[in-house]
């Protein structure tokens, strides 16, 4: 029997945690789609998600902040605020709006392009080089999205597909900007501390947005909405965020990200099973191309 900390058990645990994170993140769009038929709007649903997750991240954030040796400078708080607005607030609300128009499968494929967008941001604004391998990955990813778009255009209103696709693509851009700006902060603060503090900032901005546009009575929703909001907070937010952080510690960011390749395929499968979303050859070809592109750009 292998010891828990033996060299062979570390990759196995890391792989398990990375797959758990991929499963959780792939379920987010499914939970959103299951909640919308009850009449809840995007900002109320997002506020429920962040509100249910807030106590966990508050506890972790305070614990990590007390354990840390260095104090945050005023500029650090400003950077955390901007990154929180871009990440779990900005990317999430754009994604939730987009899911009102397009299928969960197409949403996940578009959202999954954020690694290629992060590369483009680095090339355009951070002076990084652009390799032929990254160019091939970009061509594969966006060709794959074209196939998935063709599938959705054949299933519904073209206007809705374009609006939803644009909103989710804007979500992917927002998340890529968050990742590009977060690397220096993670290096200084540590992954767990940074993630918890950024999530707290995002939760505060989300709840402020809700209070500005909705009365507090909007929190009165049918019981299934609370159930899907809680499931989203627990299974598609808290568990995958910490599982991904733990997987990165055991495997490294590059290897851990490879296990996330199953995410779009899981979302397409869950969409077919739980939402009765049709699966076509064009959609599967698109998914394969996107996964191949991200695989190429993620491997060393």
C-alpha positions as CSV (number, residue, x, y, z in Angstrom):
1,X,0.0,0.0,0.0
2,X,1.4,3.4,-1.0
3,X,2.0,6.0,1.6
4,X,-0.2,9.2,1.2
5,X,2.9,11.4,0.5
6,X,4.8,8.9,-1.6
7,X,6.1,10.2,-5.0
8,X,3.6,8.1,-7.0
9,X,0.6,9.2,-4.9
10,X,1.3,12.9,-5.5
11,X,0.6,12.8,-9.3
12,X,-2.5,10.6,-8.7
13,X,-4.0,13.0,-6.2
14,X,-3.1,16.0,-8.4
15,X,-4.8,14.4,-11.4
16,X,-7.9,13.6,-9.3
17,X,-8.1,17.2,-8.0
18,X,-7.5,18.6,-11.5
19,X,-10.3,16.5,-13.0
20,X,-12.6,17.4,-10.0
21,X,-12.0,21.1,-10.8
22,X,-12.7,20.5,-14.5
23,X,-15.9,18.8,-13.6
24,X,-17.0,21.6,-11.3
25,X,-16.3,24.4,-13.8
26,X,-18.1,22.5,-16.6
27,X,-21.2,22.3,-14.5
28,X,-21.6,26.1,-14.0
29,X,-23.3,26.7,-17.3
30,X,-25.6,23.8,-16.7
31,X,-26.7,25.2,-13.3
32,X,-27.3,28.6,-14.8
33,X,-29.5,27.1,-17.6
34,X,-31.4,25.0,-15.1
35,X,-32.2,28.1,-13.0
36,X,-33.3,30.5,-15.8
37,X,-36.7,28.8,-16.5
38,X,-37.9,29.9,-13.0
39,X,-37.7,33.6,-14.1
40,X,-34.5,34.7,-12.2
41,X,-32.4,37.3,-13.9
42,X,-28.6,37.1,-14.4
43,X,-27.4,39.6,-11.7
44,X,-29.7,38.1,-9.1
45,X,-28.5,34.6,-9.9
46,X,-24.9,35.7,-9.8
47,X,-25.5,37.5,-6.5
48,X,-26.9,34.3,-5.0
49,X,-23.9,32.3,-6.2
50,X,-21.4,34.8,-4.8
51,X,-23.4,35.3,-1.6
52,X,-23.5,31.5,-0.9
53,X,-19.8,31.2,-1.6
54,X,-18.8,34.4,0.3
55,X,-18.5,32.8,3.9
56,X,-16.0,30.2,2.7
57,X,-13.8,32.7,0.9
58,X,-14.1,35.2,3.8
59,X,-12.9,32.5,6.2
60,X,-10.0,31.4,3.9
61,X,-9.1,34.9,3.1
62,X,-8.8,36.0,6.7
63,X,-6.9,32.8,7.6
64,X,-4.4,33.3,4.8
65,X,-4.1,37.0,5.5
66,X,-3.2,36.4,9.1
67,X,-0.8,33.7,8.3
68,X,1.1,35.8,5.7
69,X,4.2,37.7,6.8
70,X,3.9,40.7,4.5
71,X,1.1,43.3,4.7
72,X,-0.7,44.6,1.6
73,X,0.2,48.0,0.3
74,X,-2.6,50.5,-0.7
75,X,-1.7,49.8,-4.3
76,X,-2.2,46.1,-3.8
77,X,-5.8,46.7,-2.7
78,X,-6.4,48.7,-5.8
79,X,-5.0,46.0,-8.0
80,X,-7.1,43.4,-6.2
81,X,-10.2,45.5,-6.8
82,X,-9.5,45.9,-10.5
83,X,-8.6,42.2,-11.0
84,X,-11.7,41.2,-8.9
85,X,-13.9,43.3,-11.2
86,X,-12.3,41.7,-14.3
87,X,-12.3,38.1,-13.0
88,X,-15.1,36.6,-11.0
89,X,-17.5,39.6,-11.4
90,X,-16.9,40.9,-15.0
91,X,-16.3,37.6,-16.6
92,X,-19.2,36.0,-14.7
93,X,-21.9,38.5,-15.4
94,X,-21.0,38.7,-19.1
95,X,-21.1,34.9,-19.2
96,X,-24.5,34.7,-17.4
97,X,-25.9,37.2,-19.8
98,X,-24.6,35.2,-22.8
99,X,-26.1,32.0,-21.5
100,X,-29.6,33.6,-21.9
101,X,-29.0,33.4,-25.7
102,X,-26.8,30.4,-26.5
103,X,-26.4,26.7,-25.6
104,X,-24.2,25.6,-22.7
105,X,-22.0,23.7,-25.1
106,X,-21.2,26.7,-27.3
107,X,-20.7,28.9,-24.2
108,X,-18.0,26.5,-22.8
109,X,-16.2,26.3,-26.1
110,X,-16.0,30.1,-26.5
111,X,-15.1,30.6,-22.8
112,X,-12.3,28.0,-23.2
113,X,-10.4,30.3,-25.6
114,X,-9.1,32.4,-22.7
115,X,-5.6,30.8,-22.8
116,X,-5.1,32.0,-26.4
117,X,-6.4,35.4,-25.5
118,X,-4.0,35.6,-22.6
119,X,-1.2,34.9,-25.1
120,X,-2.4,37.7,-27.4
121,X,-2.6,40.1,-24.5
122,X,1.0,39.2,-23.6
123,X,2.1,39.8,-27.2
124,X,0.2,43.1,-27.7
125,X,0.8,44.7,-24.3
126,X,3.6,42.9,-22.5
127,X,6.2,42.5,-25.2
128,X,6.1,38.7,-25.4
129,X,6.9,36.8,-28.5
130,X,4.4,34.9,-30.7
131,X,5.5,31.4,-31.8
132,X,4.3,29.3,-34.7
133,X,2.9,26.8,-32.3
134,X,0.7,29.5,-30.7
135,X,-0.4,30.6,-34.1
136,X,-1.5,27.0,-35.0
137,X,-3.3,26.9,-31.6
138,X,-5.2,30.1,-32.4
139,X,-6.2,28.8,-35.9
140,X,-7.5,25.5,-34.4
141,X,-9.4,27.1,-31.6
142,X,-11.3,29.7,-33.7
143,X,-11.9,27.2,-36.5
144,X,-13.5,25.0,-33.8
145,X,-15.6,27.8,-32.6
146,X,-16.7,28.4,-36.2
147,X,-18.0,24.8,-36.4
148,X,-19.8,25.1,-33.0
149,X,-21.3,28.4,-34.2
150,X,-22.6,26.7,-37.3
151,X,-24.3,24.1,-35.1
152,X,-26.0,26.7,-32.9
153,X,-27.1,28.8,-35.9
154,X,-28.9,25.8,-37.3
155,X,-30.7,25.3,-34.0
156,X,-32.1,28.8,-33.2
157,X,-32.3,32.5,-34.0
158,X,-29.1,33.8,-35.6
159,X,-29.4,37.1,-33.8
160,X,-29.5,35.3,-30.4
161,X,-26.4,33.2,-31.3
162,X,-24.4,36.3,-32.3
163,X,-25.4,38.3,-29.2
164,X,-24.8,35.4,-26.8
165,X,-21.5,34.5,-28.5
166,X,-20.3,38.1,-28.3
167,X,-21.2,38.4,-24.6
168,X,-19.4,35.1,-23.8
169,X,-16.4,36.1,-25.9
170,X,-16.3,39.4,-23.9
171,X,-16.4,37.2,-20.8
172,X,-13.4,35.3,-22.0
173,X,-11.5,38.5,-22.8
174,X,-12.3,39.8,-19.3
175,X,-11.0,36.6,-17.7
176,X,-7.9,36.6,-19.9
177,X,-7.1,40.2,-18.7
178,X,-7.6,39.0,-15.1
179,X,-5.1,36.1,-15.6
180,X,-2.6,38.4,-17.3
181,X,-2.7,40.8,-14.4
182,X,-2.9,38.3,-11.6
183,X,0.5,36.5,-12.2
184,X,2.6,39.2,-10.4
185,X,0.1,39.3,-7.5
186,X,0.1,35.5,-7.1
187,X,3.9,35.5,-7.1
188,X,3.9,38.0,-4.2
189,X,0.8,36.9,-2.2
190,X,0.5,33.2,-3.0
191,X,-2.2,31.5,-4.9
192,X,-4.6,30.8,-2.0
193,X,-4.4,34.2,-0.5
194,X,-4.8,36.0,-3.8
195,X,-7.7,33.8,-5.0
196,X,-9.6,34.3,-1.7
197,X,-9.0,38.1,-1.7
198,X,-9.9,38.5,-5.3
199,X,-13.1,36.5,-4.8
200,X,-14.0,38.8,-1.9
201,X,-13.6,41.8,-4.1
202,X,-15.7,40.2,-6.8
203,X,-18.4,39.3,-4.3
204,X,-18.5,42.9,-3.0
205,X,-18.8,44.3,-6.5
206,X,-21.5,41.8,-7.5
207,X,-23.6,42.5,-4.4
208,X,-23.2,46.3,-5.0
209,X,-24.3,45.8,-8.7
210,X,-27.3,43.9,-7.4
211,X,-28.3,46.6,-4.9
212,X,-28.0,49.3,-7.5
213,X,-30.3,47.7,-10.1
214,X,-32.6,45.4,-8.0
215,X,-34.7,45.7,-4.8
216,X,-33.8,43.4,-2.0
217,X,-37.1,41.6,-2.6
218,X,-35.6,40.2,-5.8
219,X,-33.8,37.7,-3.5
220,X,-37.2,36.2,-3.0
221,X,-37.1,33.4,-5.6
222,X,-38.7,29.9,-6.1
223,X,-36.9,27.3,-4.0
224,X,-35.3,25.6,-7.0
225,X,-33.4,28.9,-7.8
226,X,-31.9,28.8,-4.3
227,X,-31.0,25.2,-4.8
228,X,-29.2,25.8,-8.2
229,X,-27.5,28.9,-6.7
230,X,-26.2,26.9,-3.8
231,X,-25.1,24.1,-6.1
232,X,-23.3,26.6,-8.3
233,X,-21.6,28.2,-5.3
234,X,-20.5,24.8,-3.8
235,X,-19.9,22.6,-6.8
236,X,-19.0,25.1,-9.5
237,X,-17.1,27.7,-7.4
238,X,-15.7,26.8,-4.0
239,X,-14.7,23.1,-4.7
240,X,-13.2,23.6,-8.1
241,X,-11.3,26.8,-7.1
242,X,-9.6,25.1,-4.2
243,X,-9.2,21.8,-6.1
244,X,-7.5,23.6,-8.9
245,X,-5.1,25.4,-6.5
246,X,-4.3,22.1,-4.8
247,X,-3.7,20.4,-8.2
248,X,-1.4,23.2,-9.3
249,X,0.6,22.8,-6.1
250,X,1.0,19.0,-6.8
251,X,1.4,19.0,-10.6
252,X,2.4,22.5,-11.6
253,X,0.2,24.9,-13.6
254,X,1.1,23.4,-17.0
255,X,0.2,19.7,-16.2
256,X,-2.8,20.7,-14.1
257,X,-4.2,22.7,-17.0
258,X,-4.0,19.7,-19.4
259,X,-6.7,17.9,-17.3
260,X,-9.0,20.9,-17.8
261,X,-9.2,19.9,-21.5
262,X,-12.1,17.6,-20.7
263,X,-14.2,20.6,-19.6
264,X,-15.9,21.5,-22.9
265,X,-16.7,17.9,-23.6
266,X,-18.2,17.5,-20.2
267,X,-20.4,20.6,-20.7
268,X,-21.6,19.3,-24.1
269,X,-22.4,15.9,-22.5
270,X,-24.2,17.4,-19.5
271,X,-26.1,19.8,-21.8
272,X,-27.3,16.8,-23.9
273,X,-28.2,14.8,-20.7
274,X,-29.7,17.5,-18.5
275,X,-30.8,20.3,-20.9
276,X,-31.8,18.2,-24.0
277,X,-29.3,20.2,-26.1
278,X,-28.7,18.4,-29.4
279,X,-25.2,17.2,-30.3
280,X,-24.2,17.3,-33.9
281,X,-21.1,16.2,-35.9
282,X,-20.2,19.9,-36.4
283,X,-20.3,20.6,-32.7
284,X,-18.0,17.6,-31.9
285,X,-15.6,18.6,-34.6
286,X,-15.5,22.1,-33.2
287,X,-15.0,20.8,-29.7
288,X,-12.1,18.5,-30.9
289,X,-10.4,21.5,-32.6
290,X,-10.7,23.8,-29.6
291,X,-9.4,21.1,-27.3
292,X,-6.5,20.4,-29.7
293,X,-5.6,24.1,-29.9
294,X,-5.6,24.6,-26.1
295,X,-3.6,21.3,-25.8
296,X,-1.0,22.6,-28.2
297,X,-0.7,26.0,-26.5
298,X,-0.6,24.4,-23.0
299,X,2.1,21.8,-23.5
300,X,5.8,22.7,-23.1
